[in-house]
């Protein structure tokens, strides 16, 4: 069995990579990282470090042109400021709409591209690290169980049943993902999550806040700090 995983360089994708390497062996795992014009390009360097650590084949795609029409605050060409508060606070003013750091249908594009690459690389599984906290309140609707079910059906059918989608954390909290990763010995010191992309994590954007809470819930200090 061969598997391809989306590798952003963050906590969730690093944990997904570790799980696949343990289950199938690094020689049967392909990591795919995607540039999409994000402000925090440091996550791509983090993905390089993780792929090297686990000894897996590492591929890149550049989908930046697709998002040139978006004013999402996560994108380098946007003048919007990244919110300095957690997702729950942001959503109070959004009436059920996604947060400003939601990149339009990003995971749909990533997973479609990944399925194509998986077929070319003779991988039977495409995995990604979506979890329940990101999907809550439609902050990131392309992280939900419903989205996963629909994409899995599309990829399975569209590949002639040669590839299927896996989202092992889709029903879990980020704290539960970290708990799994700690047991697997994931080198979280190599990961990057902050949306600001500075020299050090800002500690105030939503993903920094969620990351801090996840490690605190497990009673450990974030090794990347």
C-alpha positions as a Python dict, from the first residue, in 0.01 Angstrom:
ca = {
    (1, 'X'): (0, 0, 0),
    (2, 'X'): (127, 346, -94),
    (3, 'X'): (-8, 674, 41),
    (4, 'X'): (21, 1044, -38),
    (5, 'X'): (-35, 1307, 229),
    (6, 'X'): (-75, 1682, 203),
    (7, 'X'): (209, 1831, 408),
    (8, 'X'): (170, 2197, 504),
    (9, 'X'): (441, 2194, 767),
    (10, 'X'): (198, 2241, 1056),
    (11, 'X'): (100, 2024, 1352),
    (12, 'X'): (-185, 1832, 1188),
    (13, 'X'): (-12, 1743, 862),
    (14, 'X'): (306, 1645, 1049),
    (15, 'X'): (101, 1406, 1261),
    (16, 'X'): (-65, 1262, 950),
    (17, 'X'): (278, 1206, 794),
    (18, 'X'): (404, 1030, 1106),
    (19, 'X'): (101, 800, 1115),
    (20, 'X'): (141, 698, 752),
    (21, 'X'): (514, 634, 787),
    (22, 'X'): (450, 410, 1087),
    (23, 'X'): (171, 222, 910),
    (24, 'X'): (319, 180, 560),
    (25, 'X'): (689, 264, 590),
    (26, 'X'): (853, 585, 469),
    (27, 'X'): (941, 425, 137),
    (28, 'X'): (567, 397, 61),
    (29, 'X'): (473, 753, 155),
    (30, 'X'): (477, 1063, -66),
    (31, 'X'): (442, 1412, 85),
    (32, 'X'): (287, 1688, -126),
    (33, 'X'): (330, 2054, -28),
    (34, 'X'): (144, 2336, -199),
    (35, 'X'): (235, 2700, -241),
    (36, 'X'): (-74, 2916, -283),
    (37, 'X'): (56, 3266, -222),
    (38, 'X'): (33, 3242, 156),
    (39, 'X'): (189, 3507, 379),
    (40, 'X'): (339, 3239, 601),
    (41, 'X'): (572, 3076, 350),
    (42, 'X'): (780, 2954, 643),
    (43, 'X'): (543, 2659, 658),
    (44, 'X'): (690, 2536, 329),
    (45, 'X'): (1038, 2533, 482),
    (46, 'X'): (891, 2345, 775),
    (47, 'X'): (750, 2087, 534),
    (48, 'X'): (1099, 2041, 389),
    (49, 'X'): (1240, 1972, 734),
    (50, 'X'): (965, 1723, 813),
    (51, 'X'): (999, 1535, 484),
    (52, 'X'): (1374, 1513, 536),
    (53, 'X'): (1329, 1394, 895),
    (54, 'X'): (1099, 1111, 789),
    (55, 'X'): (1289, 1032, 470),
    (56, 'X'): (990, 1048, 237),
    (57, 'X'): (963, 1162, -123),
    (58, 'X'): (862, 1528, -123),
    (59, 'X'): (676, 1696, -409),
    (60, 'X'): (565, 2056, -464),
    (61, 'X'): (284, 2228, -651),
    (62, 'X'): (234, 2601, -703),
    (63, 'X'): (-134, 2693, -718),
    (64, 'X'): (-78, 3063, -651),
    (65, 'X'): (-237, 3186, -978),
    (66, 'X'): (-572, 3032, -887),
    (67, 'X'): (-605, 3253, -581),
    (68, 'X'): (-503, 3582, -745),
    (69, 'X'): (-867, 3696, -744),
    (70, 'X'): (-916, 3641, -370),
    (71, 'X'): (-874, 3907, -102),
    (72, 'X'): (-835, 3646, 172),
    (73, 'X'): (-627, 3791, 456),
    (74, 'X'): (-400, 3486, 451),
    (75, 'X'): (-266, 3570, 105),
    (76, 'X'): (45, 3781, 51),
    (77, 'X'): (-119, 4010, -205),
    (78, 'X'): (-407, 4102, 28),
    (79, 'X'): (-410, 4426, 227),
    (80, 'X'): (-638, 4272, 488),
    (81, 'X'): (-494, 4225, 834),
    (82, 'X'): (-493, 3876, 983),
    (83, 'X'): (-732, 3877, 1284),
    (84, 'X'): (-561, 3869, 1623),
    (85, 'X'): (-823, 3663, 1805),
    (86, 'X'): (-950, 3308, 1819),
    (87, 'X'): (-1198, 3165, 1569),
    (88, 'X'): (-1493, 3169, 1809),
    (89, 'X'): (-1452, 3543, 1863),
    (90, 'X'): (-1423, 3606, 1490),
    (91, 'X'): (-1737, 3408, 1412),
    (92, 'X'): (-1959, 3614, 1641),
    (93, 'X'): (-1966, 3881, 1371),
    (94, 'X'): (-1977, 3655, 1064),
    (95, 'X'): (-2331, 3511, 1077),
    (96, 'X'): (-2213, 3157, 998),
    (97, 'X'): (-1978, 3257, 716),
    (98, 'X'): (-1615, 3137, 698),
    (99, 'X'): (-1343, 3341, 870),
    (100, 'X'): (-1131, 3588, 670),
    (101, 'X'): (-840, 3342, 659),
    (102, 'X'): (-1051, 3088, 469),
    (103, 'X'): (-889, 3055, 126),
    (104, 'X'): (-1168, 2992, -130),
    (105, 'X'): (-1221, 2617, -166),
    (106, 'X'): (-852, 2561, -91),
    (107, 'X'): (-881, 2204, 34),
    (108, 'X'): (-1101, 2111, -259),
    (109, 'X'): (-832, 2227, -501),
    (110, 'X'): (-551, 2071, -299),
    (111, 'X'): (-722, 1735, -274),
    (112, 'X'): (-818, 1726, -642),
    (113, 'X'): (-458, 1798, -737),
    (114, 'X'): (-335, 1544, -483),
    (115, 'X'): (-561, 1275, -628),
    (116, 'X'): (-412, 1333, -972),
    (117, 'X'): (-58, 1315, -835),
    (118, 'X'): (-147, 1006, -632),
    (119, 'X'): (-262, 826, -945),
    (120, 'X'): (64, 916, -1119),
    (121, 'X'): (266, 798, -819),
    (122, 'X'): (65, 476, -781),
    (123, 'X'): (-66, 576, -439),
    (124, 'X'): (-397, 430, -327),
    (125, 'X'): (-458, 675, -43),
    (126, 'X'): (-466, 1055, -19),
    (127, 'X'): (-458, 1181, 339),
    (128, 'X'): (-501, 1527, 488),
    (129, 'X'): (-507, 1664, 843),
    (130, 'X'): (-845, 1837, 874),
    (131, 'X'): (-982, 1829, 1228),
    (132, 'X'): (-1306, 1914, 1405),
    (133, 'X'): (-1194, 2244, 1560),
    (134, 'X'): (-1126, 2401, 1220),
    (135, 'X'): (-1467, 2298, 1090),
    (136, 'X'): (-1659, 2429, 1393),
    (137, 'X'): (-1912, 2697, 1307),
    (138, 'X'): (-1812, 2684, 939),
    (139, 'X'): (-1485, 2865, 1011),
    (140, 'X'): (-1327, 2640, 749),
    (141, 'X'): (-1610, 2448, 579),
    (142, 'X'): (-1360, 2246, 373),
    (143, 'X'): (-1245, 2077, 695),
    (144, 'X'): (-1587, 1934, 785),
    (145, 'X'): (-1707, 1574, 791),
    (146, 'X'): (-1958, 1656, 519),
    (147, 'X'): (-1689, 1798, 294),
    (148, 'X'): (-1465, 1497, 353),
    (149, 'X'): (-1746, 1254, 270),
    (150, 'X'): (-1826, 1438, -55),
    (151, 'X'): (-1462, 1466, -164),
    (152, 'X'): (-1394, 1104, -79),
    (153, 'X'): (-1687, 997, -296),
    (154, 'X'): (-1569, 1222, -582),
    (155, 'X'): (-1206, 1108, -565),
    (156, 'X'): (-1298, 742, -535),
    (157, 'X'): (-1539, 758, -828),
    (158, 'X'): (-1328, 995, -1038),
    (159, 'X'): (-1019, 776, -1004),
    (160, 'X'): (-1201, 463, -1107),
    (161, 'X'): (-1181, 341, -747),
    (162, 'X'): (-801, 348, -758),
    (163, 'X'): (-762, 622, -494),
    (164, 'X'): (-954, 698, -178),
    (165, 'X'): (-939, 990, 63),
    (166, 'X'): (-857, 964, 432),
    (167, 'X'): (-901, 1231, 700),
    (168, 'X'): (-810, 1051, 1023),
    (169, 'X'): (-861, 1356, 1244),
    (170, 'X'): (-1185, 1490, 1098),
    (171, 'X'): (-1379, 1395, 1412),
    (172, 'X'): (-1106, 1497, 1658),
    (173, 'X'): (-1001, 1816, 1832),
    (174, 'X'): (-654, 1961, 1778),
    (175, 'X'): (-564, 1858, 2133),
    (176, 'X'): (-645, 1496, 2042),
    (177, 'X'): (-428, 1525, 1730),
    (178, 'X'): (-137, 1648, 1942),
    (179, 'X'): (-194, 1365, 2188),
    (180, 'X'): (-153, 1114, 1904),
    (181, 'X'): (153, 1295, 1773),
    (182, 'X'): (324, 1302, 2110),
    (183, 'X'): (285, 925, 2137),
    (184, 'X'): (433, 889, 1789),
    (185, 'X'): (725, 1118, 1875),
    (186, 'X'): (642, 1375, 1607),
    (187, 'X'): (919, 1639, 1597),
    (188, 'X'): (686, 1933, 1655),
    (189, 'X'): (988, 2158, 1697),
    (190, 'X'): (1023, 2138, 1317),
    (191, 'X'): (669, 2256, 1247),
    (192, 'X'): (530, 2604, 1178),
    (193, 'X'): (173, 2723, 1229),
    (194, 'X'): (166, 3104, 1264),
    (195, 'X'): (-24, 3286, 990),
    (196, 'X'): (194, 3598, 1016),
    (197, 'X'): (510, 3429, 889),
    (198, 'X'): (749, 3635, 1103),
    (199, 'X'): (1076, 3521, 1254),
    (200, 'X'): (892, 3382, 1556),
    (201, 'X'): (525, 3288, 1606),
    (202, 'X'): (308, 3592, 1683),
    (203, 'X'): (110, 3409, 1951),
    (204, 'X'): (-204, 3611, 1872),
    (205, 'X'): (-348, 3480, 1543),
    (206, 'X'): (-612, 3209, 1567),
    (207, 'X'): (-385, 2925, 1465),
    (208, 'X'): (-123, 3027, 1724),
    (209, 'X'): (-397, 3038, 1988),
    (210, 'X'): (-534, 2696, 1890),
    (211, 'X'): (-187, 2545, 1884),
    (212, 'X'): (-105, 2677, 2230),
    (213, 'X'): (-432, 2540, 2369),
    (214, 'X'): (-369, 2198, 2214),
    (215, 'X'): (-27, 2156, 2373),
    (216, 'X'): (-148, 2298, 2706),
    (217, 'X'): (-434, 2047, 2707),
    (218, 'X'): (-172, 1774, 2687),
    (219, 'X'): (30, 1925, 2971),
    (220, 'X'): (339, 1992, 2761),
    (221, 'X'): (522, 2299, 2638),
    (222, 'X'): (513, 2362, 2264),
    (223, 'X'): (860, 2242, 2153),
    (224, 'X'): (868, 2499, 1872),
    (225, 'X'): (874, 2788, 2123),
}
